[in-house]
């Protein structure tokens, strides 16, 4: 059995790991600039997707035909996550988006899951649940689903959170590992 100091150190390490995992590895979901998001536009290198500030001072991203907004994120394999965001349409009626999750392995992307979503007339919350399968890194990709030129939607406040039950199982496993090594 380990000393009280070793147990305290183990618990401190678990808390650090949990705080990192609770964020899901996603960065800049409020779009204070675009980094580390990658934009893909049909007109050339990052030209078609832009961000701007709304009246409250928070930023958002416009998405239109031929564009994508992506970020690669470290995740825990075989874990359920919830991806949440807000969206709204802007000067269009037929626009919809597609959220796709790709597992990354040896530089290749394999689609894990995908679903269409319809932005609201005002800012509307959305969420998408997926499992990471055997991947420890995934790419989150927002893509336009509309075939109507010059129509676009906005997205903002993207978050990625692991399911609480998955975190609990991970905690028990890590605690057991710390205890076994003590």
C-alpha positions as CSV (number, residue, x, y, z in Angstrom):
1,X,0.0,0.0,0.0
2,X,1.4,3.4,-0.9
3,X,1.9,6.4,1.3
4,X,-0.6,9.1,1.8
5,X,1.7,11.3,-0.3
6,X,1.6,8.9,-3.3
7,X,-2.2,8.6,-3.0
8,X,-2.5,12.4,-2.9
9,X,-0.3,12.7,-6.0
10,X,-2.3,10.1,-7.8
11,X,-5.6,11.9,-7.1
12,X,-4.0,15.2,-8.2
13,X,-3.0,13.6,-11.4
14,X,-6.5,12.3,-12.0
15,X,-7.9,15.7,-11.4
16,X,-5.6,17.2,-14.1
17,X,-6.5,14.4,-16.5
18,X,-10.2,14.9,-15.9
19,X,-10.1,18.6,-16.4
20,X,-8.4,18.0,-19.8
21,X,-10.8,15.3,-20.7
22,X,-13.9,17.3,-19.7
23,X,-13.0,19.8,-22.3
24,X,-12.7,17.0,-24.9
25,X,-9.5,18.6,-26.3
26,X,-11.5,21.1,-28.5
27,X,-10.0,24.5,-28.7
28,X,-11.6,27.9,-29.6
29,X,-15.2,26.9,-29.8
30,X,-16.2,30.5,-29.5
31,X,-14.1,31.5,-32.6
32,X,-11.9,34.2,-31.1
33,X,-10.1,34.1,-34.5
34,X,-10.1,30.8,-36.4
35,X,-7.0,29.0,-35.0
36,X,-6.8,26.0,-34.6
37,X,-9.8,25.4,-36.9
38,X,-9.0,24.7,-40.5
39,X,-11.2,26.2,-43.2
40,X,-11.7,24.7,-46.6
41,X,-13.2,26.7,-49.4
42,X,-13.9,25.9,-53.0
43,X,-12.4,29.3,-54.1
44,X,-9.0,28.6,-52.7
45,X,-7.0,28.6,-49.5
46,X,-9.3,29.7,-46.6
47,X,-10.8,32.6,-48.7
48,X,-14.5,31.6,-48.6
49,X,-15.0,31.1,-44.8
50,X,-14.7,34.2,-42.6
51,X,-15.5,35.0,-39.0
52,X,-16.9,38.3,-37.7
53,X,-18.2,39.7,-34.4
54,X,-21.8,40.0,-33.6
55,X,-23.3,42.8,-31.4
56,X,-22.4,41.1,-28.1
57,X,-18.7,40.9,-29.0
58,X,-18.6,37.1,-29.6
59,X,-17.5,35.7,-33.0
60,X,-19.1,33.2,-35.2
61,X,-18.4,31.5,-38.5
62,X,-20.3,31.7,-41.8
63,X,-20.6,28.4,-43.8
64,X,-21.7,28.3,-47.4
65,X,-21.5,25.9,-50.4
66,X,-18.1,24.3,-51.0
67,X,-16.7,25.1,-47.6
68,X,-15.9,23.2,-44.4
69,X,-14.7,24.0,-40.9
70,X,-12.6,21.3,-39.2
71,X,-10.6,20.7,-36.1
72,X,-8.7,17.6,-35.1
73,X,-9.1,16.7,-31.4
74,X,-7.5,14.2,-29.1
75,X,-10.1,11.9,-27.5
76,X,-10.3,8.8,-25.4
77,X,-10.9,5.6,-27.5
78,X,-14.2,3.8,-27.2
79,X,-15.8,6.7,-25.4
80,X,-19.2,8.5,-26.0
81,X,-18.9,12.2,-26.6
82,X,-21.5,15.0,-27.1
83,X,-20.7,17.7,-29.5
84,X,-22.8,20.8,-29.1
85,X,-23.1,24.1,-31.0
86,X,-25.5,26.9,-31.9
87,X,-26.5,27.8,-35.5
88,X,-28.7,30.2,-37.3
89,X,-29.5,30.9,-41.0
90,X,-28.7,34.1,-42.6
91,X,-30.6,35.4,-45.6
92,X,-31.7,32.0,-46.8
93,X,-34.5,29.5,-46.3
94,X,-33.1,26.2,-47.6
95,X,-29.7,26.0,-45.9
96,X,-28.8,23.0,-43.8
97,X,-25.5,21.7,-42.5
98,X,-23.8,18.4,-42.0
99,X,-21.7,17.5,-39.0
100,X,-19.3,14.6,-39.7
101,X,-16.8,12.9,-37.3
102,X,-13.8,11.2,-38.8
103,X,-11.4,8.9,-36.9
104,X,-7.7,9.6,-37.7
105,X,-5.3,6.8,-38.1
106,X,-1.9,6.9,-39.8
107,X,-2.7,10.2,-41.5
108,X,-6.0,8.8,-43.0
109,X,-9.5,9.9,-42.1
110,X,-12.4,7.4,-41.8
111,X,-15.9,8.6,-41.2
112,X,-17.3,7.4,-37.9
113,X,-20.7,9.2,-38.0
114,X,-22.5,12.0,-39.8
115,X,-25.8,13.8,-39.4
116,X,-27.7,16.7,-41.1
117,X,-28.8,19.6,-38.9
118,X,-31.1,22.5,-39.8
119,X,-30.2,26.0,-38.4
120,X,-32.9,27.9,-36.8
121,X,-34.2,31.4,-37.7
122,X,-32.6,32.6,-34.5
123,X,-29.7,31.0,-32.7
124,X,-30.7,27.4,-32.1
125,X,-28.8,24.8,-29.9
126,X,-27.8,21.5,-31.5
127,X,-26.1,18.4,-30.2
128,X,-24.6,15.3,-31.7
129,X,-23.6,12.1,-29.8
130,X,-21.0,9.8,-31.2
131,X,-18.6,7.1,-30.0
132,X,-14.9,7.4,-30.8
133,X,-14.5,3.7,-31.7
134,X,-10.9,2.7,-31.4
135,X,-9.5,6.2,-32.3
136,X,-7.6,8.4,-30.0
137,X,-7.9,11.4,-32.4
138,X,-11.0,12.5,-34.4
139,X,-11.6,15.3,-36.9
140,X,-14.8,17.3,-36.3
141,X,-16.1,18.7,-39.6
142,X,-18.9,21.1,-40.2
143,X,-19.9,21.0,-43.9
144,X,-22.7,22.6,-45.9
145,X,-25.4,20.3,-46.9
146,X,-27.2,22.7,-49.2
147,X,-26.9,22.7,-53.0
148,X,-28.3,26.2,-53.2
149,X,-25.5,28.7,-54.1
150,X,-25.1,31.9,-52.0
151,X,-27.0,30.5,-49.1
152,X,-25.2,30.1,-45.8
153,X,-25.6,29.5,-42.1
154,X,-23.6,30.6,-39.0
155,X,-22.2,28.4,-36.2
156,X,-20.9,29.4,-32.8
157,X,-20.2,28.1,-29.2
158,X,-18.9,24.6,-30.1
159,X,-18.2,22.3,-27.2
160,X,-17.1,18.7,-26.9
161,X,-17.8,16.8,-23.7
162,X,-17.3,13.1,-22.9
163,X,-20.3,11.3,-21.5
164,X,-20.3,11.3,-17.7
165,X,-20.6,7.5,-17.4
166,X,-17.5,7.1,-19.7
167,X,-15.6,9.5,-17.5
168,X,-16.6,7.6,-14.4
169,X,-15.3,4.3,-15.8
170,X,-12.1,6.0,-16.9
171,X,-11.7,7.4,-13.4
172,X,-12.1,4.0,-11.8
173,X,-9.6,2.5,-14.2
174,X,-7.0,5.2,-13.6
175,X,-7.6,5.0,-9.8
176,X,-7.0,1.3,-10.0
177,X,-3.8,1.8,-11.9
178,X,-2.6,4.3,-9.4
179,X,-3.5,2.0,-6.5
180,X,-1.8,-1.0,-8.2
181,X,1.4,0.9,-8.7
182,X,1.5,2.2,-5.1
